[in-house]
């Protein structure tokens, strides 16, 4: 898998997790839906600036977005994608719930 394909998968997964279409993403980025589709398929060689624009459109830090790995557990990736755009306060609440849920049974 190429770097372009990996970034495309990350972008597609983030977009889908946020519940927005390629058309809506294209509108935010002021580009064409066909371009968004080509990016998601790994057919475009993106500049750092373009990756940054996608991250901004998804309201996440570019480094957080790029740190997502497609090889990791699908459930963990989905949780990451859900939590990234949330406020730090909400992220901490979710962590508390996960910790509570994962405590050993007495």
C-alpha positions in Angstrom: 0.0 0.0 0.0 1.3 3.4 -0.9 1.5 6.5 1.3 -1.2 8.1 -0.9 -3.5 5.1 -0.4 -3.0 5.1 3.3 -3.7 8.8 3.6 -6.8 8.3 1.4 -8.1 5.5 3.6 -7.6 7.7 6.7 -9.4 10.6 5.0 -12.3 8.4 3.8 -12.7 6.8 7.2 -12.7 10.2 9.0 -15.3 11.6 6.5 -17.6 8.6 6.8 -17.3 8.5 10.6 -18.3 12.2 10.7 -21.3 11.3 8.5 -20.5 13.7 5.7 -20.5 13.0 2.0 -17.8 13.5 -0.6 -19.9 16.3 -2.0 -20.1 18.1 1.4 -16.3 17.6 1.9 -15.7 19.0 -1.5 -17.9 22.0 -0.7 -15.9 22.7 2.5 -12.6 22.4 0.6 -13.9 24.4 -2.3 -13.0 21.6 -4.8 -14.8 18.9 -6.8 -16.3 15.7 -5.3 -14.3 13.8 -8.0 -11.1 15.2 -6.5 -12.2 14.0 -3.0 -12.9 10.6 -4.4 -9.5 10.4 -6.1 -7.8 11.4 -2.9 -9.7 8.7 -1.0 -8.6 6.1 -3.6 -5.0 7.2 -3.2 -4.8 8.5 -6.8 -3.5 11.9 -5.8 -0.1 12.9 -4.5 -1.1 15.4 -1.8 0.9 18.3 -0.5 1.2 18.9 3.2 -1.0 21.9 2.7 -3.8 19.8 1.2 -3.6 17.2 4.0 -3.8 20.2 6.4 -7.0 21.4 4.6 -8.6 18.0 5.0 -7.7 17.9 8.7 -9.2 21.4 9.1 -12.4 20.4 7.3 -12.7 17.5 9.7 -11.9 19.7 12.7 -8.8 17.7 13.8 -5.2 18.4 14.2 -3.2 17.3 11.1 -0.7 15.3 13.2 -3.6 13.5 15.0 -5.1 12.7 11.7 -1.9 11.3 10.2 -1.2 9.3 13.4 -4.2 7.0 12.7 -2.9 3.7 11.4 -5.1 1.6 9.1 -3.4 -1.6 10.3 -4.6 -1.3 13.8 -7.8 -2.9 15.1 -10.8 -1.6 13.2 -12.7 -0.9 16.4 -9.8 1.1 17.9 -9.6 3.1 14.7 -13.3 3.9 14.8 -13.1 5.0 18.4 -10.1 7.3 17.5 -12.0 8.8 14.6 -15.0 9.4 16.8 -13.1 11.0 19.6 -10.7 13.2 17.6 -13.1 16.0 16.8 -14.6 16.0 20.3 -13.6 18.5 22.9 -10.9 17.5 25.4 -13.6 17.6 28.1 -15.7 15.0 26.2 -12.6 12.9 25.5 -11.8 12.8 29.2 -15.4 11.8 30.0 -15.2 9.0 27.5 -11.9 7.8 28.9 -13.5 7.7 32.4 -16.3 5.6 31.1 -14.0 3.2 29.3 -11.9 2.9 32.5 -15.0 2.2 34.5 -16.2 -0.3 32.0 -12.9 -2.1 31.9 -12.4 -2.4 35.7 -12.2 -6.1 36.7 -15.4 -7.6 38.1 -15.5 -7.9 41.9 
